[in-house]
């Protein structure tokens, strides 16, 4: 008999049918003459209650030995449940144990564990309600990302993970090498990387943007969605060393259209989370953040506020509260500033445009004032920046001057300059930090809880 997902049984309720489920035991409760088993297979938040009668051949040898975490197969008839909070239960006719879990050593015995503790057992934490819910939400939103772009005529491009270009120009990149670091080849002068796999320095990408531009200037509208890396020694609740980015690039597109697409994408993903992951959102609202549903609805209820960086700085300077980090024109906005604008001034998402060019990367189009760039950051309440984007610098001379101004090696970017030399067009794009988005829709206080295997300074369990 093919087994069925618990999610399907709860949704379809084929009462009176003989069904089979396979999953893991959450709890066992014994009564006179029978036992109640709560089984979960990961397909949904809800458990399926299994009623195991003492007359089962395996009752004494198996059922009464079952502990939390054991894996099992149960076959029997699906029946209406008299218990409060559930509509169906499984009357067991057969129970087979696939794998036992020793209650003395299985670490998920308690109903509630701290997230800090669960990070120490990353290989088991998806079995908890909260982390299992995050995994399902992440999967559903990942699919929704592709759905959004594919339905709008974008083509997916797989950009390289190993790159020779520093997109952000910050130098916080992981080096990739095949050299034996314990036994480096001898050399006098010259470049050690000439003896490495690629014959030159190679690094893990911080963004697929530059390579995505190559295809945008051939296919029109493209997107990349993949892992990116930042060797920044940050221990905040918003930073990871390995994270995923959604990065569309659009030819014949200016900054305003860029903002419109980003706002549409974010609202689409919030709708998907709210409507298609309602059970998980309900769990987060009960145990993580009771204000979450209202915050999700507020994103959909309003157009995002659009202000310039200069206007943002003025509002922050007028704030009747102290900030930990200074506020002045020319300094980047910090998370506390971003949240103040969203949560206390406008009470909704805010798009900030026109940052000083001195604090932004070389690829952003310089505005006519020569001091600012045609960029945007989208700030969300409770989180801060979730999107960064810009109209790209499409003028050959201006781009070449920016590379020189920032001290970047022009030879490393000749291919990028060629895109401006041969058929350049106005184009724009943005990047969405996928984990920050999951943080927002789940209410999780720390970004380490929204990626399956968090990589942070000093932490890479396996």
C-alpha positions as CSV (number, residue, x, y, z in Angstrom):
1,X,0.0,0.0,0.0
2,X,1.4,3.4,-0.9
3,X,1.7,5.6,2.2
4,X,0.1,9.1,2.4
5,X,1.2,12.4,3.7
6,X,-0.4,13.5,6.9
7,X,-1.0,17.0,5.4
8,X,-3.1,15.3,2.6
9,X,-5.1,13.2,5.1
10,X,-5.9,16.2,7.3
11,X,-7.0,18.2,4.2
12,X,-8.9,15.5,2.4
13,X,-10.3,13.6,5.4
14,X,-11.0,10.2,3.6
15,X,-12.9,8.9,6.7
16,X,-13.5,5.1,6.6
17,X,-10.5,4.5,4.2
18,X,-7.6,2.2,5.0
19,X,-4.5,4.4,5.0
20,X,-0.8,4.2,5.8
21,X,1.4,6.9,7.3
22,X,5.1,7.0,8.0
23,X,6.7,9.5,10.3
24,X,8.3,10.2,13.7
25,X,6.7,9.9,17.1
26,X,6.3,13.2,18.9
27,X,4.6,11.9,22.1
28,X,3.0,8.7,23.5
29,X,0.3,8.7,26.1
30,X,-1.0,5.5,27.6
31,X,-4.5,4.8,29.0
32,X,-6.1,1.6,30.2
33,X,-6.2,-0.8,27.2
34,X,-4.8,1.5,24.5
35,X,-2.2,4.2,23.7
36,X,-2.4,7.6,21.9
37,X,0.6,8.2,19.6
38,X,1.2,11.7,18.1
39,X,2.9,11.1,14.7
40,X,4.4,13.8,12.5
41,X,5.9,13.3,9.0
42,X,7.1,16.9,8.4
43,X,4.5,17.6,5.7
44,X,2.6,20.0,7.9
45,X,2.7,21.4,11.4
46,X,-0.1,19.2,12.7
47,X,0.4,15.7,14.1
48,X,-1.9,12.8,13.4
49,X,-3.2,11.0,16.4
50,X,-2.9,7.3,16.2
51,X,-4.9,5.1,18.5
52,X,-3.1,1.8,19.3
53,X,-5.3,-0.8,21.0
54,X,-3.7,-3.2,23.5
55,X,-4.9,-6.0,21.4
56,X,-2.4,-5.3,18.6
57,X,0.2,-8.1,18.3
58,X,3.0,-5.5,18.6
59,X,1.5,-3.6,21.5
60,X,3.7,-5.0,24.3
61,X,6.8,-5.5,22.3
62,X,6.8,-2.2,20.3
63,X,4.1,0.3,21.2
64,X,4.9,0.5,25.0
65,X,8.6,0.8,24.2
66,X,8.2,3.8,21.8
67,X,9.8,7.0,22.8
68,X,9.9,10.5,21.2
69,X,11.9,10.5,18.0
70,X,11.3,6.9,17.0
71,X,10.3,6.4,13.3
72,X,7.4,4.2,12.4
73,X,4.9,3.0,9.9
74,X,1.2,2.8,10.9
75,X,-1.6,1.4,8.8
76,X,-5.3,1.3,9.7
77,X,-8.6,3.1,9.3
78,X,-9.0,6.8,9.3
79,X,-11.9,7.7,11.7
80,X,-13.6,10.8,13.0
81,X,-11.9,12.0,16.2
82,X,-13.8,12.9,19.3
83,X,-10.8,14.8,20.6
84,X,-10.9,18.6,20.7
85,X,-8.7,20.3,18.1
86,X,-8.6,17.5,15.5
87,X,-11.1,16.1,13.1
88,X,-9.6,12.7,12.3
89,X,-7.5,10.0,13.9
90,X,-6.0,6.8,12.7
91,X,-7.2,3.5,14.3
92,X,-4.0,1.4,14.1
93,X,-4.2,-2.1,12.7
94,X,-0.4,-2.5,12.0
95,X,2.6,-0.7,13.6
96,X,6.1,-1.2,12.4
97,X,9.1,0.5,14.0
98,X,11.8,1.6,11.6
99,X,14.2,3.2,14.1
100,X,14.2,3.5,17.9
101,X,15.2,6.7,19.7
102,X,16.7,6.2,23.2
103,X,14.8,8.6,25.6
104,X,17.9,8.8,27.8
105,X,20.0,10.3,25.0
106,X,17.6,11.8,22.4
107,X,17.9,15.5,23.0
108,X,14.5,16.7,21.9
109,X,12.5,15.4,24.9
110,X,11.2,18.7,26.2
111,X,8.5,20.5,24.3
112,X,10.4,23.8,24.3
113,X,14.1,24.4,23.7
114,X,16.0,27.6,23.2
115,X,17.0,28.5,19.7
116,X,20.6,28.8,21.0
117,X,20.5,25.2,22.2
118,X,18.9,24.0,18.9
119,X,21.8,25.5,16.9
120,X,24.1,23.1,18.7
121,X,22.1,20.2,17.2
122,X,21.5,21.6,13.8
123,X,21.1,18.0,12.4
124,X,18.1,17.5,14.6
125,X,16.5,20.9,15.0
126,X,14.3,20.6,11.8
127,X,12.2,18.1,13.8
128,X,11.0,20.8,16.1
129,X,7.7,22.6,15.3
130,X,9.3,26.0,14.9
131,X,12.3,25.0,12.7
132,X,10.2,22.6,10.7
133,X,7.7,25.5,10.0
134,X,10.6,27.8,8.9
135,X,11.8,25.1,6.5
136,X,8.4,24.8,4.9
137,X,7.9,28.5,4.6
138,X,11.4,28.9,3.1
139,X,10.6,26.1,0.5
140,X,7.3,27.7,-0.4
141,X,8.7,31.2,-0.8
142,X,11.6,29.9,-2.8
143,X,9.1,28.4,-5.3
144,X,7.2,31.6,-5.3
145,X,10.3,33.6,-6.3
146,X,10.7,31.5,-9.4
147,X,7.0,31.7,-10.1
148,X,7.0,35.5,-9.8
149,X,9.8,36.0,-12.3
150,X,8.9,33.2,-14.7
151,X,5.3,34.6,-15.0
152,X,6.7,38.0,-15.9
153,X,9.0,36.9,-18.7
154,X,12.3,36.8,-16.8
155,X,14.9,34.1,-17.6
156,X,16.8,32.4,-14.8
157,X,20.6,32.6,-15.1
158,X,23.0,30.5,-13.0
159,X,25.8,32.9,-12.1
160,X,29.1,31.6,-10.9
161,X,29.8,30.9,-7.2
162,X,33.6,31.2,-7.9
163,X,34.4,34.6,-9.3
164,X,37.4,36.8,-10.1
165,X,35.4,40.1,-9.5
166,X,34.6,41.9,-6.3
167,X,31.1,43.2,-6.9
168,X,30.9,45.4,-3.8
169,X,34.5,46.5,-3.8
170,X,34.7,46.0,-0.1
171,X,37.2,43.1,-0.2
172,X,35.3,41.0,2.4
173,X,35.5,37.9,0.2
174,X,36.5,34.3,0.9
175,X,39.5,33.1,-1.1
176,X,39.2,29.8,-3.0
177,X,42.5,27.9,-3.5
178,X,43.7,24.4,-4.4
179,X,47.2,25.1,-3.0
180,X,48.3,23.0,0.0
181,X,48.5,25.7,2.6
182,X,50.6,23.5,4.9
183,X,53.2,23.1,2.1
184,X,53.1,26.1,-0.2
185,X,55.4,26.0,-3.2
186,X,58.6,27.9,-3.0
187,X,59.0,31.0,-5.1
188,X,61.1,34.1,-5.2
189,X,59.0,37.1,-6.1
190,X,56.1,36.7,-8.5
191,X,52.6,35.8,-7.7
192,X,51.8,32.7,-5.7
193,X,48.4,32.5,-7.3
194,X,50.0,31.8,-10.7
195,X,50.6,28.3,-9.4
196,X,47.0,27.9,-8.1
197,X,44.1,26.2,-9.9
198,X,42.9,29.2,-11.9
199,X,46.3,30.9,-12.3
200,X,45.0,34.0,-10.5
201,X,43.1,34.9,-7.3
202,X,39.6,33.4,-7.1
203,X,37.0,34.1,-4.5
204,X,33.5,33.1,-3.4
205,X,31.0,35.5,-4.9
206,X,29.3,38.3,-2.8
207,X,26.7,38.8,-5.5
208,X,25.7,37.4,-8.9
209,X,24.8,40.9,-10.1
210,X,27.7,41.7,-12.5
211,X,27.4,38.4,-14.3
212,X,23.6,38.8,-14.4
213,X,24.1,42.1,-16.2
214,X,25.8,40.2,-19.0
215,X,22.7,38.2,-19.7
216,X,20.3,41.1,-19.1
217,X,22.1,43.0,-21.9
218,X,21.3,40.0,-24.2
219,X,18.0,38.5,-23.0
220,X,16.4,41.7,-21.6
221,X,15.1,40.5,-18.2
222,X,16.9,37.9,-16.1
223,X,17.2,36.9,-12.5
224,X,19.6,34.8,-10.4
225,X,18.8,33.1,-7.1
226,X,21.7,31.5,-5.4
227,X,24.2,31.4,-2.5
228,X,26.5,34.3,-1.8
229,X,29.2,34.7,0.7
230,X,30.7,37.6,2.9
231,X,33.8,37.2,5.0
232,X,32.6,39.9,7.4
233,X,33.3,39.2,11.0
234,X,29.8,40.2,12.2
235,X,28.0,38.5,15.0
236,X,24.7,40.4,14.7
237,X,21.3,38.8,14.4
238,X,21.1,40.0,10.8
239,X,24.3,38.7,9.3
240,X,25.5,35.4,7.9
241,X,28.7,34.4,6.1
242,X,26.7,32.3,3.7
243,X,23.3,33.5,2.5
244,X,21.0,33.4,-0.5
245,X,20.2,36.4,-2.8
246,X,17.4,37.0,-5.2
247,X,18.9,39.3,-7.9
248,X,16.9,40.4,-11.0
249,X,18.5,42.6,-13.7
250,X,16.4,44.4,-16.3
251,X,17.5,46.1,-19.5
252,X,15.8,49.3,-20.6
253,X,14.8,50.0,-17.0
254,X,15.3,53.0,-14.8
255,X,15.3,53.4,-11.0
256,X,11.6,54.0,-10.6
257,X,10.6,50.9,-12.5
258,X,13.3,49.0,-10.5
259,X,11.6,50.1,-7.3
260,X,8.1,49.2,-8.7
261,X,9.3,45.6,-9.5
262,X,10.9,45.2,-6.0
263,X,7.8,46.4,-4.2
264,X,5.6,44.1,-6.3
265,X,7.9,41.1,-5.5
266,X,8.0,41.7,-1.8
267,X,4.2,42.1,-1.6
268,X,3.8,38.9,-3.7
269,X,6.0,36.9,-1.3
270,X,4.2,38.3,1.8
271,X,0.8,37.3,0.2
272,X,2.1,33.7,-0.4
273,X,3.4,33.4,3.1
274,X,0.2,34.7,4.7
275,X,-2.2,32.7,2.5
276,X,-0.3,29.5,1.7
277,X,1.6,29.1,5.0
278,X,-1.2,30.2,7.3
279,X,-0.6,27.3,9.7
280,X,3.1,28.2,10.1
281,X,2.4,31.9,10.4
282,X,-0.1,31.1,13.2
283,X,2.5,29.1,15.1
284,X,5.0,32.0,14.8
285,X,2.3,34.5,15.9
286,X,1.6,32.4,19.0
287,X,5.1,31.6,20.1
288,X,7.5,34.0,18.4
289,X,5.9,37.4,17.7
290,X,2.2,38.1,18.3
291,X,2.3,41.2,16.2
292,X,3.4,39.3,13.1
293,X,0.0,38.9,11.3
294,X,-0.7,42.7,11.7
295,X,2.8,43.5,10.4
296,X,2.4,41.3,7.3
297,X,-1.0,42.8,6.6
298,X,0.4,46.4,6.9
299,X,2.9,45.7,4.2
300,X,0.0,44.9,1.8
301,X,-2.2,47.7,3.0
302,X,0.0,50.6,1.9
303,X,2.2,51.7,-0.9
304,X,5.8,51.9,0.3
305,X,6.9,55.4,1.3
306,X,9.6,56.9,-1.0
307,X,12.0,59.4,0.3
308,X,15.5,60.5,-0.5
309,X,18.5,59.8,1.6
310,X,18.8,63.6,2.3
311,X,15.2,63.7,3.5
312,X,15.9,60.6,5.7
313,X,18.9,62.2,7.3
314,X,16.9,65.4,8.1
315,X,14.2,63.3,9.8
316,X,16.7,61.4,11.8
317,X,18.5,64.6,12.9
318,X,15.1,65.9,14.1
319,X,14.3,62.7,16.1
320,X,13.6,63.3,19.8
321,X,15.5,60.3,20.9
322,X,19.2,59.3,21.0
323,X,20.8,56.9,18.5
324,X,23.8,54.6,19.2
325,X,25.3,55.5,15.9
326,X,25.8,59.1,14.7
327,X,23.5,60.6,12.0
328,X,25.0,63.0,9.4
329,X,24.9,63.4,5.7
330,X,27.6,61.2,4.2
331,X,27.3,58.4,6.7
332,X,25.5,55.2,6.0
333,X,22.2,54.5,7.7
334,X,22.4,51.9,10.5
335,X,19.7,49.3,11.4
336,X,18.4,51.5,14.3
337,X,18.0,54.4,11.9
338,X,16.2,52.3,9.3
339,X,13.8,50.9,11.8
340,X,13.1,54.3,13.3
341,X,12.0,55.5,9.8
342,X,9.7,52.5,9.3
343,X,8.3,52.0,12.8
344,X,8.0,55.5,14.2
345,X,7.9,58.0,11.4
346,X,6.0,56.3,8.5
347,X,4.8,53.1,10.2
348,X,5.2,51.1,6.9
349,X,8.0,50.0,4.5
350,X,10.2,52.9,3.3
351,X,12.2,53.2,0.1
352,X,15.3,55.5,0.5
353,X,16.9,56.7,-2.7
354,X,19.9,58.8,-3.7
355,X,22.6,57.8,-1.2
356,X,26.0,59.6,-1.4
357,X,28.2,58.0,-4.1
358,X,31.2,58.0,-1.7
359,X,29.6,55.2,0.4
360,X,28.2,53.1,-2.5
361,X,29.7,50.7,-5.0
362,X,31.2,51.7,-8.4
363,X,28.4,50.2,-10.5
364,X,25.6,52.6,-9.4
365,X,24.7,55.3,-11.8
366,X,25.9,58.7,-10.7
367,X,23.2,61.4,-10.5
368,X,23.4,64.8,-12.2
369,X,24.5,66.4,-8.9
370,X,27.7,64.4,-9.1
371,X,27.4,63.6,-5.3
372,X,24.7,61.0,-5.1
373,X,23.8,57.8,-7.0
374,X,20.5,56.4,-8.5
375,X,20.1,53.7,-5.9
376,X,17.4,52.5,-3.4
377,X,17.2,50.6,-0.2
378,X,13.9,49.1,0.9
379,X,13.5,49.2,4.7
380,X,11.0,47.0,6.6
381,X,9.6,47.5,10.1
382,X,11.2,45.2,12.7
383,X,14.1,44.4,10.5
384,X,15.7,47.3,8.5
385,X,17.1,46.9,5.0
386,X,15.7,43.9,3.1
387,X,16.4,45.1,-0.5
388,X,19.3,47.1,-2.1
389,X,19.3,48.1,-5.7
390,X,20.1,50.7,-8.3
391,X,20.1,51.9,-11.8
392,X,23.4,50.7,-13.1
393,X,26.1,53.1,-14.5
394,X,25.6,52.6,-18.3
395,X,28.0,55.4,-19.4
396,X,31.4,54.1,-20.3
397,X,33.4,57.2,-19.4
398,X,31.7,57.6,-16.0
399,X,32.1,53.9,-15.1
400,X,35.8,54.0,-16.0
401,X,36.3,57.1,-13.9
402,X,34.5,55.5,-10.9
403,X,36.8,52.4,-11.1
404,X,39.8,54.7,-11.0
405,X,38.4,56.9,-8.3
406,X,37.9,53.8,-6.0
407,X,41.3,52.4,-6.8
408,X,40.0,49.2,-8.4
409,X,42.1,47.3,-10.9
410,X,40.7,48.3,-14.3
411,X,42.0,45.1,-15.9
412,X,39.7,43.0,-13.7
413,X,36.7,44.9,-15.1
414,X,37.5,45.3,-18.8
415,X,34.7,42.8,-19.6
416,X,32.3,44.9,-17.6
417,X,33.4,48.0,-19.4
418,X,32.8,46.2,-22.7
419,X,29.1,46.0,-21.8
420,X,29.1,49.8,-21.9
421,X,31.3,49.9,-25.0
422,X,29.1,47.7,-27.1
423,X,25.4,48.5,-27.2
424,X,25.0,49.9,-23.7
425,X,21.4,50.6,-22.5
426,X,19.9,52.0,-19.3
427,X,19.4,49.1,-17.0
428,X,18.7,48.4,-13.3
429,X,18.4,45.7,-10.8
430,X,18.2,44.9,-7.1
431,X,19.1,42.2,-4.5
432,X,16.8,40.7,-1.9
433,X,18.4,39.0,1.0
434,X,16.3,35.8,1.2
435,X,17.1,35.1,4.8
436,X,16.1,38.6,5.9
437,X,12.8,38.2,4.1
438,X,12.2,34.9,5.9
439,X,13.1,36.6,9.1
440,X,10.4,39.2,8.4
441,X,7.6,36.8,7.5
442,X,8.4,34.4,10.4
443,X,9.2,37.0,13.1
444,X,12.3,35.1,14.0
445,X,14.6,37.3,16.1
446,X,17.8,35.8,14.7
447,X,18.8,35.1,11.1
448,X,20.5,31.9,12.2
449,X,17.1,30.3,12.6
450,X,15.9,30.9,9.0
451,X,18.7,29.1,7.1
452,X,19.1,25.3,7.4
453,X,22.8,25.4,8.3
454,X,24.0,28.8,9.5
455,X,27.6,29.9,8.8
456,X,28.9,32.6,11.0
457,X,32.4,33.6,12.3
458,X,33.8,30.6,14.2
459,X,30.7,28.4,13.4
460,X,30.4,25.8,10.7
461,X,29.2,22.6,12.4
462,X,29.2,20.4,9.3
